[in-house]
Amino acid sequence: MCETIFGVTITNSAGRQVPTRFIGEQHVREDLGWIPSFADWIKEVPHKAWMTRGVQKLPSEVTANDRPHNAEDQQAGQAAVEPD
């Protein structure tokens, strides 16, 4: 974000080019004591039901109980996941 707003580098008072990313990272370290990863950040976002609406299980997550037992069950399952 620093690079987007200020450019890739800025010139300090001594005339030296300083990477804005370095400055931004330094500020985050001073404020938080470390630089959180995206995984660290996203796990703190509260989950809402709408975020996973329509998500289907991965093939590796499907169990025998999830699979349709006959053609009628299979058609009912397909109708449930098709959009309105």
LOTORTOR-893124 format. One record per residue: residue in one letter; z, y, x of N, C-alpha, C in turn; residue number from 1. Coordinates in nm, 2 decimals. Atoms other than C-alpha are relative to their C-alpha. Layout:
# LOTORTOR-893124
[A, [Z, Y, X], [Z, Y, X], [Z, Y, X], NUM];
...
This chain:
# LOTORTOR-893124
[M, [0.00, -0.12, 0.08], [0.00, 0.00, 0.00], [0.00, 0.13, 0.09], 1];
[C, [-0.01, -0.12, -0.09], [0.08, 0.24, 0.29], [-0.14, 0.03, 0.05], 2];
[E, [0.13, -0.02, -0.06], [-0.27, 0.18, 0.43], [-0.09, 0.06, -0.11], 3];
[T, [0.08, -0.05, 0.11], [-0.43, 0.26, 0.08], [0.03, 0.15, -0.02], 4];
[I, [-0.04, -0.14, 0.02], [-0.23, 0.59, 0.05], [-0.03, 0.09, 0.12], 5];
[F, [0.00, -0.08, -0.12], [-0.21, 0.71, 0.40], [-0.12, -0.03, 0.10], 6];
[G, [0.10, 0.04, -0.10], [-0.50, 0.53, 0.58], [0.06, -0.10, 0.09], 7];
[V, [-0.04, 0.11, -0.08], [-0.48, 0.26, 0.84], [0.10, 0.05, 0.11], 8];
[T, [-0.09, -0.06, -0.10], [-0.32, 0.49, 1.10], [0.03, 0.15, -0.04], 9];
[I, [-0.02, -0.15, 0.01], [-0.16, 0.84, 1.11], [0.03, 0.04, 0.14], 10];
[T, [-0.02, -0.06, -0.14], [-0.12, 1.07, 1.41], [0.14, 0.06, 0.00], 11];
[N, [-0.14, -0.06, 0.00], [0.24, 1.15, 1.50], [0.00, 0.13, 0.08], 12];
[S, [-0.01, -0.14, -0.06], [0.36, 1.48, 1.65], [-0.04, 0.00, 0.15], 13];
[A, [0.04, 0.01, -0.15], [0.29, 1.35, 2.01], [-0.15, -0.03, 0.01], 14];
[G, [0.14, 0.03, 0.00], [-0.08, 1.29, 1.91], [-0.04, -0.15, 0.01], 15];
[R, [0.02, 0.15, -0.02], [-0.04, 0.91, 1.92], [-0.04, -0.06, -0.14], 16];
[Q, [0.04, 0.07, 0.12], [-0.21, 0.69, 1.65], [0.11, -0.11, -0.03], 17];
[V, [-0.10, 0.09, 0.04], [0.06, 0.49, 1.46], [-0.05, -0.08, -0.12], 18];
[P, [0.04, 0.07, 0.12], [-0.03, 0.21, 1.22], [0.10, 0.02, -0.12], 19];
[T, [-0.09, -0.02, 0.12], [0.10, 0.29, 0.87], [0.07, -0.12, -0.05], 20];
[R, [-0.07, 0.13, 0.04], [0.17, -0.08, 0.80], [0.13, -0.01, 0.08], 21];
[F, [-0.12, 0.01, -0.08], [0.42, -0.07, 1.09], [0.11, 0.09, -0.05], 22];
[I, [-0.10, -0.09, 0.05], [0.59, 0.23, 0.95], [0.06, -0.05, -0.13], 23];
[G, [-0.05, 0.05, 0.13], [0.61, 0.08, 0.60], [0.09, -0.12, 0.02], 24];
[E, [-0.08, 0.11, -0.02], [0.74, -0.25, 0.73], [0.14, 0.04, 0.06], 25];
[Q, [-0.12, -0.04, -0.06], [1.00, -0.07, 0.94], [0.10, 0.06, -0.11], 26];
[H, [-0.08, -0.06, 0.11], [1.12, 0.12, 0.62], [0.06, -0.12, -0.08], 27];
[V, [-0.05, 0.11, 0.08], [1.15, -0.21, 0.43], [0.11, -0.07, 0.07], 28];
[R, [-0.11, 0.06, -0.08], [1.35, -0.37, 0.71], [0.13, 0.08, 0.00], 29];
[E, [-0.12, -0.08, 0.00], [1.58, -0.08, 0.72], [0.07, 0.00, -0.13], 30];
[D, [-0.06, 0.00, 0.14], [1.64, -0.08, 0.34], [0.05, -0.14, -0.04], 31];
[L, [-0.04, 0.13, 0.05], [1.65, -0.46, 0.28], [0.06, -0.09, 0.11], 32];
[G, [-0.05, 0.08, -0.11], [1.73, -0.60, 0.63], [-0.10, -0.11, 0.03], 33];
[W, [0.10, 0.10, -0.02], [1.42, -0.83, 0.61], [-0.12, 0.03, -0.09], 34];
[I, [0.12, -0.02, 0.08], [1.06, -0.84, 0.47], [-0.02, -0.12, -0.09], 35];
[P, [0.01, 0.12, 0.09], [1.05, -1.06, 0.16], [-0.15, -0.04, -0.01], 36];
[S, [0.13, 0.05, 0.02], [0.75, -1.28, 0.11], [-0.04, 0.01, -0.15], 37];
[F, [0.04, 0.00, 0.14], [0.55, -1.29, -0.21], [0.08, -0.10, -0.08], 38];
[A, [-0.08, 0.10, 0.07], [0.73, -1.61, -0.31], [0.14, 0.05, -0.02], 39];
[D, [-0.14, -0.05, 0.02], [1.07, -1.44, -0.26], [0.00, 0.10, -0.11], 40];
[W, [0.01, -0.11, 0.10], [0.96, -1.15, -0.48], [-0.03, -0.06, -0.14], 41];
[I, [0.04, 0.06, 0.13], [0.79, -1.36, -0.76], [0.11, -0.08, -0.07], 42];
[K, [-0.10, 0.08, 0.06], [1.08, -1.59, -0.81], [0.11, 0.08, -0.07], 43];
[E, [-0.09, -0.08, 0.07], [1.29, -1.30, -0.92], [-0.05, 0.07, -0.13], 44];
[V, [0.06, -0.05, 0.13], [1.05, -1.20, -1.20], [0.04, -0.09, -0.11], 45];
[P, [-0.04, 0.08, 0.11], [1.20, -1.31, -1.53], [-0.12, -0.07, -0.07], 46];
[H, [0.11, 0.08, 0.07], [0.99, -1.58, -1.70], [0.01, 0.03, -0.15], 47];
[K, [0.01, -0.02, 0.14], [0.87, -1.50, -2.05], [-0.10, -0.11, -0.05], 48];
[A, [0.08, 0.11, 0.06], [0.71, -1.76, -2.29], [-0.15, 0.03, 0.01], 49];
[W, [0.14, -0.03, 0.01], [0.38, -1.57, -2.31], [-0.07, -0.02, 0.14], 50];
[M, [0.06, 0.02, -0.13], [0.33, -1.61, -1.93], [-0.06, -0.14, 0.02], 51];
[T, [0.05, 0.13, -0.02], [0.27, -1.98, -1.96], [-0.07, -0.06, -0.13], 52];
[R, [0.07, 0.05, 0.12], [0.11, -2.00, -2.31], [-0.13, -0.06, 0.03], 53];
[G, [0.13, 0.06, -0.03], [-0.18, -2.24, -2.30], [-0.01, -0.08, 0.13], 54];
[V, [0.00, 0.08, -0.12], [-0.09, -2.39, -1.97], [0.01, -0.15, -0.02], 55];
[Q, [0.00, 0.15, 0.02], [-0.16, -2.76, -1.95], [0.05, -0.06, 0.12], 56];
[K, [-0.06, 0.08, -0.11], [0.00, -3.02, -1.73], [-0.11, -0.03, 0.10], 57];
[L, [0.09, 0.05, -0.10], [-0.17, -3.11, -1.40], [-0.01, -0.15, -0.02], 58];
[P, [0.02, 0.15, 0.01], [-0.31, -3.47, -1.39], [0.12, -0.07, 0.06], 59];
[S, [-0.11, 0.07, -0.06], [-0.03, -3.56, -1.16], [0.13, 0.01, -0.08], 60];
[E, [-0.12, -0.02, 0.08], [0.23, -3.44, -1.41], [0.00, -0.08, -0.14], 61];
[V, [0.02, 0.07, 0.13], [0.09, -3.64, -1.71], [0.06, -0.14, 0.01], 62];
[T, [-0.06, 0.13, 0.00], [0.29, -3.94, -1.80], [-0.06, -0.08, -0.12], 63];
[A, [0.06, 0.09, 0.10], [0.20, -4.24, -2.02], [0.04, 0.05, -0.14], 64];
[N, [-0.04, -0.06, 0.13], [0.39, -4.07, -2.31], [-0.08, 0.12, -0.04], 65];
[D, [0.08, -0.11, 0.03], [0.17, -3.77, -2.29], [-0.14, -0.03, -0.04], 66];
[R, [0.14, 0.04, 0.02], [-0.16, -3.96, -2.31], [-0.02, -0.05, -0.15], 67];
[P, [0.02, 0.05, 0.14], [-0.31, -4.02, -2.66], [-0.02, -0.15, 0.00], 68];
[H, [0.01, 0.14, 0.01], [-0.29, -4.38, -2.77], [-0.13, -0.05, -0.07], 69];
[N, [0.12, 0.04, 0.07], [-0.60, -4.39, -2.99], [-0.09, 0.12, -0.02], 70];
[A, [0.10, -0.11, 0.01], [-0.91, -4.18, -3.08], [0.06, 0.11, -0.09], 71];
[E, [-0.06, -0.10, 0.09], [-0.72, -4.01, -3.37], [0.10, 0.09, 0.07], 72];
[D, [-0.09, -0.08, -0.07], [-0.44, -3.90, -3.14], [-0.07, 0.09, 0.10], 73];
[Q, [0.07, -0.08, -0.10], [-0.69, -3.78, -2.88], [-0.07, 0.12, -0.06], 74];
[Q, [0.06, -0.12, 0.07], [-0.88, -3.56, -3.13], [0.11, 0.10, -0.04], 75];
[A, [-0.11, -0.09, 0.04], [-0.55, -3.42, -3.25], [0.05, 0.08, 0.12], 76];
[G, [-0.04, -0.07, -0.12], [-0.46, -3.33, -2.89], [-0.10, 0.10, 0.04], 77];
[Q, [0.10, -0.10, -0.03], [-0.79, -3.16, -2.83], [0.00, 0.11, -0.09], 78];
[A, [0.00, -0.11, 0.10], [-0.76, -2.96, -3.15], [0.12, 0.09, 0.04], 79];
[A, [-0.11, -0.08, -0.03], [-0.42, -2.84, -3.03], [-0.02, 0.09, 0.11], 80];
[V, [0.02, -0.08, -0.12], [-0.55, -2.70, -2.70], [-0.12, 0.09, -0.02], 81];
[E, [0.12, -0.08, 0.01], [-0.87, -2.55, -2.83], [0.04, 0.14, -0.06], 82];
[P, [-0.03, -0.13, 0.05], [-0.86, -2.17, -2.89], [-0.04, 0.02, -0.14], 83];
[D, [0.03, -0.03, 0.14], [-0.86, -2.03, -3.24], [-0.13, 0.07, -0.02], 84];
